[in-house]
Amino acid sequence: WYDEGLPTIHDEIRGQRVSASTGAKIGGSYAIYASPAGNAVYELKTSYSSSSNVHLAAWHDGAGQSEIFAQRLAGATGANVGGLINLTSGESRFCAVPCVTYNSSAGEFAVIWQVDASALGQGWDYYGQRVRASDGALMGGVQLTSGTAWEYAGDILYDNDANRFILVYQDSGGGNTIY
């Protein structure tokens, strides 16, 4: 959670299980992540793998950081499974706005995020990384998923029937066109 006016007090992600039938809380809230530098943590997105019974949560550790993190969470308890995954390790440009979907055919999540490429004359670009649901392994390398200019307001979904992803985003460099 992130509040533009108070970024220093929102430096962690907590979970809360809720009954799907009644809406009642199940147990208390629990810690998922706390920013080691005390940065604001925001833009949290999640997706669920029914075959591995895990959620993948992805977020931006903000306030000048250029890191998109992910964490696998147990489907039954919400507890952290495995270690923290840094999807943008080694990236020196500002990264933000992650989106997550699950590919049931391959048993993997796909995460996309924006990267500030304005120093290269490209504005913002979307990059992506696949994460295996069963063990959190990164599949392949980080890939450029769009290539026009100034992309933002994007999302990614998986089409199970056609076995493909669809990435949509707005391109303000090309006249606010939706791609």
C-alpha positions in Angstrom: 0.0 0.0 0.0 1.3 3.5 -0.9 0.1 6.9 0.1 1.7 9.8 -1.9 1.5 12.1 1.1 3.0 9.6 3.6 5.5 7.3 1.8 7.6 6.7 4.8 4.9 4.9 6.9 3.9 2.4 4.2 7.1 0.3 4.0 5.7 -3.2 4.3 3.2 -5.6 2.7 0.9 -7.6 5.0 -1.6 -10.3 4.1 -5.0 -11.2 5.5 -6.9 -14.4 4.7 -10.7 -13.9 4.3 -13.5 -16.5 3.9 -14.8 -16.6 0.4 -18.3 -17.5 1.6 -18.8 -15.1 4.5 -16.1 -12.4 4.1 -15.0 -13.0 7.7 -11.3 -12.6 8.5 -9.4 -15.9 9.0 -6.8 -15.4 11.7 -4.7 -12.2 12.0 -2.7 -10.3 9.4 0.8 -11.5 8.7 4.0 -10.0 7.2 4.9 -10.7 3.6 7.6 -8.1 3.0 9.2 -5.1 4.7 11.4 -2.8 2.7 15.0 -3.1 4.2 15.6 0.6 3.4 12.2 1.8 4.7 11.1 2.7 1.2 7.4 3.0 0.2 6.1 -0.3 -1.1 3.3 -0.1 -3.6 1.6 -1.3 -6.8 1.0 -4.8 -5.4 -0.4 -7.3 -7.9 -1.2 -11.0 -7.4 -2.2 -14.1 -9.4 -2.9 -17.7 -8.3 -1.8 -21.1 -9.5 -4.3 -23.8 -8.8 -1.9 -26.6 -9.8 0.8 -25.5 -7.4 -1.6 -23.9 -4.9 0.5 -20.8 -4.6 -0.1 -17.1 -5.2 2.6 -14.9 -6.7 2.6 -11.3 -5.3 4.7 -8.7 -7.2 5.3 -5.1 -6.1 7.6 -2.1 -6.5 9.9 -1.2 -3.6 9.8 2.5 -4.3 11.2 5.9 -3.4 14.1 5.9 -5.8 14.6 2.1 -5.9 14.5 0.4 -9.3 13.4 -3.0 -8.0 10.4 -5.2 -8.7 10.1 -8.0 -6.2 7.9 -11.1 -6.1 7.1 -13.6 -3.4 5.3 -17.0 -3.7 2.6 -17.4 -1.0 1.0 -20.7 0.1 -2.6 -21.0 -1.2 -3.9 -22.5 2.1 -2.2 -20.3 4.6 -0.8 -17.2 2.8 2.6 -17.9 4.3 5.7 -17.0 2.3 7.0 -20.0 0.3 10.7 -19.9 -0.7 12.8 -16.8 -0.8 12.2 -13.3 -2.1 12.5 -13.0 -5.9 14.1 -9.8 -7.3 12.9 -9.6 -10.9 14.9 -6.6 -11.8 18.3 -7.6 -10.3 21.0 -5.5 -11.9 18.6 -3.0 -13.6 19.9 0.5 -13.1 16.8 2.3 -14.5 13.7 3.1 -12.6 11.1 0.2 -12.7 7.5 0.4 -11.6 3.9 -0.8 -12.1 4.1 -4.7 -12.1 1.3 -6.8 -13.4 1.0 -10.6 -13.0 -0.9 -13.4 -14.7 -0.7 -17.2 -14.5 -0.2 -19.6 -17.5 -1.9 -22.8 -16.5 -0.6 -24.7 -19.6 3.1 -24.2 -18.6 2.7 -23.9 -14.8 4.3 -20.5 -14.7 3.5 -16.9 -13.9 4.3 -14.0 -16.2 5.2 -10.6 -14.6 5.5 -7.4 -16.6 6.6 -4.0 -15.4 7.5 -0.6 -16.8 11.2 0.5 -17.2 12.1 4.2 -17.6 14.1 4.2 -20.9 13.8 8.0 -21.4 17.6 8.4 -21.1 17.7 6.2 -24.2 15.1 8.4 -26.0 12.5 5.7 -25.7 10.3 6.9 -22.8 8.9 3.9 -20.9 9.1 0.3 -22.1 7.4 -2.9 -20.7 9.7 -5.8 -19.7 8.7 -9.2 -18.5 9.9 -12.3 -16.7 8.3 -15.8 -16.3 8.4 -17.4 -12.9 7.8 -21.2 -12.4 4.9 -21.6 -10.0 6.2 -24.9 -8.4 9.5 -23.5 -7.2 9.9 -19.8 -8.0 12.6 -20.4 -10.6 13.1 -17.6 -13.2 12.3 -19.0 -16.7 14.5 -17.5 -19.4 15.8 -14.0 -19.1 14.1 -10.6 -18.7 12.5 -9.8 -22.1 11.4 -6.5 -23.7 7.7 -7.0 -24.3 6.8 -3.8 -26.1 8.9 -1.5 -28.2 7.0 1.7 -29.2 7.5 4.6 -26.9 6.0 5.9 -23.6 4.0 2.9 -22.8 2.0 2.9 -19.6 -1.3 1.8 -18.0 -0.7 -1.8 -19.1 -1.8 -5.2 -18.0 -1.1 -8.8 -19.0 -3.6 -11.8 -19.1 -3.3 -15.4 -20.1 -5.8 -17.0 -22.6 -6.0 -20.6 -21.6 -8.0 -21.7 -24.7 -5.4 -20.2 -27.2 -2.4 -20.8 -24.9 -1.1 -17.3 -25.3 -0.6 -14.0 -23.4 -2.1 -10.7 -24.2 -0.4 -7.5 -23.2 -2.3 -4.3 -23.5 -0.9 -0.8 -22.9 -1.4 2.8 -23.8 1.3 4.5 -25.9 1.3 8.3 -25.4 4.2 8.7 -27.8 2.0 7.5 -30.7 -1.0 9.6 -30.0 -2.5 7.7 -27.0 -3.0 4.6 -29.0 -4.0 1.3 -27.2 -1.8 -1.6 -28.3 
